[in-house]
Amino acid sequence: MKKARLVPFTAAHVTEQYLLWLNDRRLMRYSRQRLRTHTRESSLAYLASFAGGPNLFWAVERIADGLHLGSMTAFVDTHQKTADLGIMIGLAGQGCGNEAWGLALEYGFNVLSLRKITGGAVARNEAMIRIFRRRGMVLEGTRRRQELLDDGPADVLLYGLLREEWR
């Protein structure tokens, strides 16, 4: 039974709770979001940057009650027929991150007819690495000591999935 859905991210998703997630240094410890202070205005400007282009910005919602759990992005290269996905789950422990990632893969391959989808994560982000592996993504490379985290440099792992490898 499906627990999560992806819906277009709207201004209504920019709530106090959403801003608390973005400004939570522990929650954002592996994300570059930790390097900025997020406001309603900056979040609405980011949302507006998706208008009229091929890139997608989704809210992750729990199906049962519409609760906003997080967000996802897909940066789409229409010429190459590829996309790079990103995810932020603010309410972890709902079991929806993996499911949301799968929904984005399904949309990319079935609706957008992409040939490849990629994602990357700091090597210490075990939850994200588990999602990549569960979804059959292949480790394509390592950017050694790429990100400076609070406790020092960290590798970034790059994963990819080709259309023919999906499912």
C-alpha positions in Angstrom: 0.0 0.0 0.0 1.4 3.4 -1.0 2.0 5.9 1.7 3.5 8.8 -0.2 2.7 10.9 -3.2 4.5 13.7 -5.1 2.5 16.8 -5.8 3.7 20.1 -7.4 5.3 22.2 -4.7 3.3 25.5 -4.2 3.6 28.5 -2.0 1.2 26.8 0.4 4.0 24.3 1.2 6.2 27.1 2.5 5.1 26.9 6.1 6.8 27.6 9.3 7.4 23.9 9.6 9.1 23.7 6.2 11.3 26.7 7.1 12.2 25.0 10.4 13.4 21.9 8.4 15.5 24.0 6.0 17.1 25.9 8.9 17.7 22.9 11.1 21.5 22.4 10.9 21.2 18.8 12.2 18.6 17.8 9.7 20.5 19.6 6.9 24.0 18.3 8.0 24.7 16.6 4.7 23.0 19.3 2.5 24.2 22.6 1.2 21.0 24.0 2.6 22.8 24.2 5.9 25.0 27.0 4.4 22.1 29.5 4.1 19.4 31.0 6.2 16.0 30.3 4.6 13.1 32.7 4.8 9.6 32.6 3.3 10.8 35.1 0.7 13.9 33.1 -0.3 11.9 29.9 -0.4 9.2 31.5 -2.7 12.0 32.9 -4.9 13.4 29.3 -5.2 10.0 28.0 -6.1 9.6 30.7 -8.7 12.9 29.7 -10.3 11.2 26.5 -11.5 8.5 28.3 -13.5 8.6 27.9 -17.2 11.5 25.5 -17.3 12.0 21.7 -17.5 13.0 21.3 -13.9 10.5 20.0 -11.3 9.9 20.8 -7.7 7.6 18.5 -5.8 6.2 18.3 -2.3 6.3 14.8 -0.7 3.0 14.2 1.1 1.5 11.4 3.1 -1.4 10.0 1.2 -3.5 9.2 4.3 -3.9 12.8 5.4 -1.9 15.1 3.0 0.8 15.8 5.6 3.8 17.5 4.1 6.8 15.3 4.7 9.5 16.9 2.5 10.4 17.9 -1.0 12.1 16.6 -4.1 13.7 18.3 -7.1 14.4 17.0 -10.6 16.9 19.0 -12.6 16.1 17.9 -16.2 18.4 18.1 -19.2 15.9 17.7 -22.0 18.6 17.4 -24.7 20.5 14.6 -22.9 17.2 13.1 -21.6 18.6 12.9 -18.1 17.7 14.2 -14.7 19.4 14.6 -11.4 17.2 14.1 -8.4 17.4 15.5 -4.9 15.3 14.9 -1.8 14.7 16.4 1.6 12.5 14.6 4.1 11.7 16.8 7.1 9.6 14.3 8.9 11.8 11.2 8.8 10.7 7.8 10.1 7.5 7.8 8.0 9.0 5.3 5.5 8.3 7.6 2.6 11.7 8.7 1.4 12.4 5.5 -0.5 8.8 5.5 -1.9 9.1 9.1 -3.0 12.4 8.4 -4.7 10.7 5.5 -6.5 7.8 7.7 -7.6 10.3 10.3 -9.0 12.1 7.5 -10.9 8.8 6.3 -12.3 7.8 9.8 -13.4 11.2 10.4 -15.0 11.3 7.1 -17.0 7.5 6.7 -17.8 6.3 10.3 -18.2 9.4 12.2 -19.2 10.9 9.3 -21.2 14.3 9.9 -19.7 17.2 7.6 -20.5 19.1 8.1 -17.2 18.5 9.5 -13.7 21.2 10.4 -11.3 21.6 11.4 -7.7 24.5 12.0 -5.3 25.0 12.1 -1.5 27.7 12.6 1.0 29.1 9.1 1.8 28.1 9.5 5.5 24.4 9.9 4.5 23.6 6.3 5.1 19.8 6.8 4.7 20.3 8.2 1.2 22.8 5.6 0.1 20.3 2.9 1.2 17.7 4.5 -1.0 20.0 4.5 -4.0 20.8 0.8 -3.5 17.2 -0.2 -2.9 16.2 1.4 -6.1 18.9 -0.4 -8.1 21.1 2.7 -8.7 24.7 2.0 -9.6 27.7 3.7 -8.0 29.3 5.6 -10.8 32.0 7.6 -9.0 33.3 9.2 -5.9 34.2 12.9 -5.5 36.9 12.5 -2.9 36.8 14.9 0.0 34.4 17.1 -2.0 32.2 18.6 0.8 33.3 20.3 3.9 31.0 19.2 6.7 31.2 20.4 10.3 33.6 17.6 11.2 35.8 17.9 8.1 36.0 16.9 4.4 33.7 14.1 3.1 33.4 12.1 -0.1 30.4 12.5 -2.3 29.1 9.4 -4.0 27.5 9.6 -7.4 24.8 7.1 -8.4 23.0 6.6 -11.7 20.3 4.4 -13.2 19.7 3.8 -16.9 16.3 3.3 -18.3 17.1 -0.3 -19.2 18.3 -1.1 -15.6 15.1 0.3 -14.1 12.9 -2.4 -12.5 
